[in-house]
């Protein structure tokens, strides 16, 4: 928490940290509760039930009050030295969304080979099917301008791991400006991803979104 607080304090004197915790069974809820009691800028959103990553993020963003909203994985896999660039992309560069990338040529990444291969395969399929200009749609290090985000938020149907990808695809589909930049990223070992199960689940979500955008003829911002 101190690392995050220090990084944010160097960017802005006014900020809030929301810990979106849903149905944890490893004591994370107690840690989050203690942090919220210790720091006035920390808010803890708890759910007894597992909401899914996407639903938890939606809930947190709708609870947040800031103009610039961002989220980072709790294990700080992405080096926090990149936080300023993440937010400044919106504040000063005119982008609507910004995201860190583990798959650009300049990225400095260390993670298990199986996950790296799966990630590259997934992102290649997404880039090809949706004509996306991004290399990494799933990095847990993203920032959003409030208005563009909320214009898309309710159209995102995925409740779990595909949430990031669906948001970025819909953002590009609707003409929003998205910045992707390389980051230093280290595997934290805290992920709850079930590789086989989630690959199948995300594959079905790719098909669902492709049909909606290119077969069913969904209108913009729907």
Buried (B, 14 or more C-beta within 10 A) or exposed (E): BEEBBEBBEEBEEEBBBBBBBBBBEEEBBEBBBEBBEEBEEBBBBBBEEBBBBBBBBBBBBEEBEEEBBBBBBBEBBBBBEBBBBBBBBBBEEEBBBBBBBBBBEEBEBEBEEEEBEBBBEBBEBBBEBBEBEBBBBBBBBBBBBBEBBEBBBEBBEBBBBBBBBBBBBBBBBBEBBBBBBBBBBBBBEEBEBEEEEBBEBBEEBBEBBBEBBEEEEBEEBE
